[in-house]
Amino acid sequence: MDVSVTVNGTTYARDVEPRKLLIHFLRDDLDLTGSHVGCDTGNCGACSILVDGTLVKSCMLLAVQADGAKIETVEGLSENGELTALQQSFNEHHALQCGYCTPGMLMSATALLRDNPSPSEDEIKKALQGNICRCTGYWNIFDAVKAVAK
Amino acid sequence: MTENATTVAPEKVEQQKGWGGQSVKRKEDKRLLQGEGVFFDDIKRHGMGYLHFVRSPYAHAHITRIDVSAAEAVEGVYGTLTGEEVAALTDPFFQISSAPGANIKDFALAVGKVRFAGEAVVAVVAETRELARDASELVEVEYEPLPALVDARKAQEPGATVLHDDAGGNLMWSGLYSWGDVDGAFAEADRVIEIDELHFHRFNSTPLECDGALVEYNRGVEQWTLHTNNQFPGFAAIMMGPAMKVGLDKLRFVTQDIGGGFGNKITSHPQLVVCCLLARKLNRPIQWTEWRTDFHLSMSHGNERWFSDTKVAVKDDGTLLGFRTKALDDAGAWLRYEPLGGVIWAQVAPGMYRWRNIELEFTQVATNKAPVSPNRGYSRLQQLWFTERVIDIVAHELGLDPVEVRKRNYIRADEMPYETPNGCVYDSGDYAAMLDKALELIGYEGMGARREQAQAHGKLLGVGIGSTLDSGTNNFGQSRLINPELQFSGNNEVATVKLDIFGEIVVTLGTTPQGQGHETTAAQVVADILKCSPDDVHVRAGHDSYWNSHAGFSGTYASQFAVTGLSAVKGATEMLRDEIFKLAGAVFGGVPAEALELADGGIRIKENPDAFLPFMACGAIINANNAGLPEDLDVTLNCRYVYRPPFQVPDIETKTGNLTLTYAAQIHVAVVEVDPETGYYEIVDYAAVDDCGKRINPQIVEGQVMGATAQAIGAAIHEVFEYDEDGNLLTPNFYDYHVPHALDMPPLATGSIESPSPFTPLGTKGMGEGGGAGIHAVCAAIQDATGKKVTNSHNPYQRVWELLQ
C-alpha cells in the first residue's frame, strides 16, 4: 500500500506491506533508527513518537495507519545539532546511561511539557510511566524533566 | 539529596587532584540524546537476510523429525539451518566444568532433543523479518515429549528424568568448601540457629535492548565480522573459535553502543555461531534481533539457589562464629558460563562479617529451564542475600537488634586489608560508618514514632538493612577450583593512546560499555596526566577486535573498568607522556626531561616557557616531518599498555586464594509499610550508601548505585522467571514480567564515603553490581514489619499475605 508521511518536516512516500509496524517502517524503510524496539508488546515505550502531536508507541500502530500524518521523532528534537533544553537537562542530570530508552523517554517528556509546561513531580511520573528504563532507576530522569519545567 | 563524606585514605595511596573526582558531563550523551547512537540493530547491509528461530514448545522432548522444505519453498526465504547441520559443521562448545558437567554436548541448535521450552531448533532466514517469522511457522518439527524436571531439589531423586545422558544424571558439578575450624566453632557456640531452607529466585536484569547481531562473511579471507552487542567478546571468541574450528582472528567483533547488558549479554555465543554458519552457507549478511519473548525464554537467567540445612554457631551476645550450609544451584538446561557460579560466590564467602569458620557444600544440577548465566551481582548476590538473611534470622531468634548484631560482627575499618578465611583480601572499607550514614539518611532515630503512626492507621512499619560487597576485577584462576585442568588465571585489559598528526589525543579501549560512561572517565584520566581538558581527548566509541586494543579478558562485566580499564588508560597515557618528554628534549636540542613540563596542550621548558612545543607540533614531527631526528630516538607517540592485576593462582586443594582485587561496598536501608489485611506493601523511604574507593566521576558512580537499586527493588517485589510444572515459562514478556516503572520508585537518599583501594593504580574499585543490597533490605524490612521469618528473596504481595496468615 502507498503510504505518505511527513517525519520531522520531510515527506516520504513508500510502498509498504500492510502489516508492517510503524516502528519498523521508520527504522527499516526510512533509516530513522533513533526510535528503538524493546518489548514487542507496547510496554516499554522505547519506540515512543508523536503522530499529529499525540504521543504514541509506534510498535502499536501499523505504518499504513500513519498515512498522511505528521510525525515527530527524536531525530527532530534538536536543531542544527543544538540540543534542546530538555536534552541538555538529561545530560546535566545524568538521566541516561545506555541511552536505549532515551529517545522514547524524551518524546514522552516533550509531549508532557507541551501539554503542561509546569508539571508536578507526580504528573511527571505519570507521564513517564509508559517508558521503561532499566539503567537509571528514573530518579535522575524526574530531576531532568523537573529542571526544565516552568 | 546526595550527601558525601570522606574517610581518611590509607597512606599508600596518592590522592589525585584535577579532573579525576569531578562529575564531568558525559561525552557519550550528545549522540544518544539525538538518536544518533549506533546500536547493532541500526546497521544494515545490502541483501541481508533476517533470521528467525523456530523454538521448542516443549520443555523436554526427543526430536523425531524436522522438515524445512515447505519453509524453504516460500519466495523470499533464503534458507535454513538445523541442529543436524550444526552438529556436522561444528564441535560441541568447550565446557568449563569438570566431570560430570564436562561430558555434556552443547551445540548452537538443539540436536536430537530439546531441553527447555524456547530452545532454538531451526533457524530460518528470509528477505524481511515478517517473512522469516511466517516461514518459521511452516517448519515441521515432530516431538516425542518427555517428563519435565523443573524443581532442582528433585533433580537427583531416583527415577528423575535425565536431561543429559552423557553426564549420567542431572548433577553437573559439586564441591565441598570448608575453611577454618567449623567443628570447633560449633563446640564453642552458646546457641546453634537452624534454618531449614532459604530460596533465592530466578530473574534477570532484562536490558531494554535484546541480544542480536549483523554478521558478515568475507569469503576471500574466510573471516566473519560480527556487529553484535555481546558484552564479553573475548569469552565469546574462546567459545566460538574451537567449536567452529577456526582461529580467533577469523572472528572480528565490532560494537559501538549497547542498550544495557548487566551480564545478560555474555552468553549469546550459540546464536552468534548460527549467524556465522548461515552467513557462510547463504553467502549474505545475516541480521538477528532477538524478540523480547525470545530473550525471556532463552537468554541468561540469573542463578536460582536453595540453601538448606543451614546451621549457624553463635554466642548469646550475637557474635557469629561459623556456619554450615548446603547450596543447590539450578543451572537450567545448559552450562553456558556455568558452573562458574559454583566458585564466584566464594569471593564474598563471609559477606561483610567476621565469620572465620565456614562450610558450604555446593551442588549444581541441570533442569528443563533456560540456561543461567551472569546477571548483575553474579553468584555473589545469592551468597550475600544468604549472609544477610542469616544475620536477620539470628537477630530474630536471639531477640537482638539487627543493627547491633551487624555492628558486632562487621569486619572493622582497622582490620583492613582483611583476609577472609578463604584467602580473599578485602582491600579497604568502613562498613559500620556506612551503616551509620545510611541510618542517618533514613531518619532511624525517629523510627519508633513512625512505627506508632503507621500502627495508628492500620499499617505495619518495618526497617531492613542490606549490604552488597561488589567484588571486582576477577582472578580467573578461580575457575581452576571448578576444573583444575583449566589454564586460565589472572586478568588483563588494554588501552592505546596516541598523538596524531594534528595533535589529536586518541584513546582506544578494549571494553564494551553499555552505559557506564567509559569514554568520559577515560578522558578524565588522560586529561590529568597530559594536563589538558577532557574535551581535548577523543575516546573512540565501542569495541573492534581489529584495533589490537583488546586482550583475553577484554569486555565490560564483573565490576572492573575503574580498575582494569582505567589502569590500562593510565599506563598507556604515562607511556605517551614520557615519549612526549623524550621528543621535546631532542627537538629542544638535548634538554633533560626534568627541565620540561606539560602545560596548555603542549610541552615547554620550565625556565623558558616561550620554548613551547604544542601537541600538534609533536604529532606532526613524529608522523609527518621526522627527517633529522636522532636515530636512537625511540618514540612513536602511539602507546599500548596492558594492565595486569597482581594475582597468584589459588590453591586448588584448600580452595583458598585472592579471587578478586577490590571490594566496593554498598549498604541500603529500606522502610516499608505493610497492609496486614492484604499483604500489599510500599517502600516509603530508602537510602543507599556507597563506597567504591576513589571515584573518578561521582555522578556516574551515583547513577550506577541508583540503577542497581531500582533493579533490586524490581527483583525483590515483582520480577521472577516462573515455570509451571510442565516447564512453561509463565513470564515471557513485559506484561507478565513486571519491571519497575516511574510510579514504582520510592523516595531515595544516596550517600557515599571514599576508602581508596591500596591495591589499584588510581585507588579506584569496580562498582557496577551493587544491586543485591536492595533485595536483602526489602526482605529484612518485611520481616521487621510482620515479625515473620522471610525465607524467600522474592516477596510479591501475595507471599507477604501468606506470611501473615
Chai-1 contact restraints between the chains, C-beta under 6 A:
chainA,res_idxA,chainB,res_idxB,connection_type,confidence,min_distance_angstrom,max_distance_angstrom,comment,restraint_id
A,T33,B,D42,contact,1.0,0.0,6.0,A-B,restraint_1
A,G34,B,G35,contact,1.0,0.0,6.0,A-B,restraint_2
A,G38,B,L208,contact,1.0,0.0,6.0,A-B,restraint_3
A,C39,B,R292,contact,1.0,0.0,6.0,A-B,restraint_4
A,C39,B,F734,contact,1.0,0.0,6.0,A-B,restraint_5
A,D40,B,W291,contact,1.0,0.0,6.0,A-B,restraint_6
A,D40,B,R292,contact,1.0,0.0,6.0,A-B,restraint_7
A,T41,B,N733,contact,1.0,0.0,6.0,A-B,restraint_8
A,T41,B,F734,contact,1.0,0.0,6.0,A-B,restraint_9
A,T41,B,Y735,contact,1.0,0.0,6.0,A-B,restraint_10
A,N43,B,F734,contact,1.0,0.0,6.0,A-B,restraint_11
A,A46,B,L208,contact,1.0,0.0,6.0,A-B,restraint_12
A,V74,B,G35,contact,1.0,0.0,6.0,A-B,restraint_13
A,E75,B,G35,contact,1.0,0.0,6.0,A-B,restraint_14
A,S78,B,Q34,contact,1.0,0.0,6.0,A-B,restraint_15
A,Q87,B,L33,contact,1.0,0.0,6.0,A-B,restraint_16
A,F90,B,L33,contact,1.0,0.0,6.0,A-B,restraint_17
A,N91,B,K25,contact,1.0,0.0,6.0,A-B,restraint_18
A,N91,B,D29,contact,1.0,0.0,6.0,A-B,restraint_19
A,H94,B,Q699,contact,1.0,0.0,6.0,A-B,restraint_20
A,H94,B,G703,contact,1.0,0.0,6.0,A-B,restraint_21
A,L96,B,L32,contact,1.0,0.0,6.0,A-B,restraint_22
A,Q97,B,G515,contact,1.0,0.0,6.0,A-B,restraint_23
A,C98,B,G259,contact,1.0,0.0,6.0,A-B,restraint_24
A,C98,B,G260,contact,1.0,0.0,6.0,A-B,restraint_25
A,C98,B,Q514,contact,1.0,0.0,6.0,A-B,restraint_26
A,C98,B,G515,contact,1.0,0.0,6.0,A-B,restraint_27
A,G99,B,L32,contact,1.0,0.0,6.0,A-B,restraint_28
A,G99,B,G37,contact,1.0,0.0,6.0,A-B,restraint_29
A,Y100,B,L208,contact,1.0,0.0,6.0,A-B,restraint_30
A,Y100,B,E209,contact,1.0,0.0,6.0,A-B,restraint_31
A,Y100,B,G259,contact,1.0,0.0,6.0,A-B,restraint_32
A,C101,B,L208,contact,1.0,0.0,6.0,A-B,restraint_33
A,T102,B,L32,contact,1.0,0.0,6.0,A-B,restraint_34
A,P103,B,G35,contact,1.0,0.0,6.0,A-B,restraint_35
A,K125,B,A742,contact,1.0,0.0,6.0,A-B,restraint_36
A,K125,B,L743,contact,1.0,0.0,6.0,A-B,restraint_37
A,L128,B,A742,contact,1.0,0.0,6.0,A-B,restraint_38
A,Q129,B,H741,contact,1.0,0.0,6.0,A-B,restraint_39
A,Q129,B,A742,contact,1.0,0.0,6.0,A-B,restraint_40
A,Q129,B,L743,contact,1.0,0.0,6.0,A-B,restraint_41
A,I132,B,V739,contact,1.0,0.0,6.0,A-B,restraint_42
A,R134,B,P207,contact,1.0,0.0,6.0,A-B,restraint_43
A,R134,B,L208,contact,1.0,0.0,6.0,A-B,restraint_44
A,R134,B,G260,contact,1.0,0.0,6.0,A-B,restraint_45
A,C135,B,G260,contact,1.0,0.0,6.0,A-B,restraint_46
A,C135,B,G515,contact,1.0,0.0,6.0,A-B,restraint_47
A,C135,B,G707,contact,1.0,0.0,6.0,A-B,restraint_48
A,T136,B,G707,contact,1.0,0.0,6.0,A-B,restraint_49
A,G137,B,M706,contact,1.0,0.0,6.0,A-B,restraint_50
A,G137,B,G707,contact,1.0,0.0,6.0,A-B,restraint_51
A,G137,B,T709,contact,1.0,0.0,6.0,A-B,restraint_52
A,G137,B,A710,contact,1.0,0.0,6.0,A-B,restraint_53
A,Y138,B,A742,contact,1.0,0.0,6.0,A-B,restraint_54
A,Y138,B,M745,contact,1.0,0.0,6.0,A-B,restraint_55
A,W139,B,M706,contact,1.0,0.0,6.0,A-B,restraint_56
A,W139,B,L748,contact,1.0,0.0,6.0,A-B,restraint_57
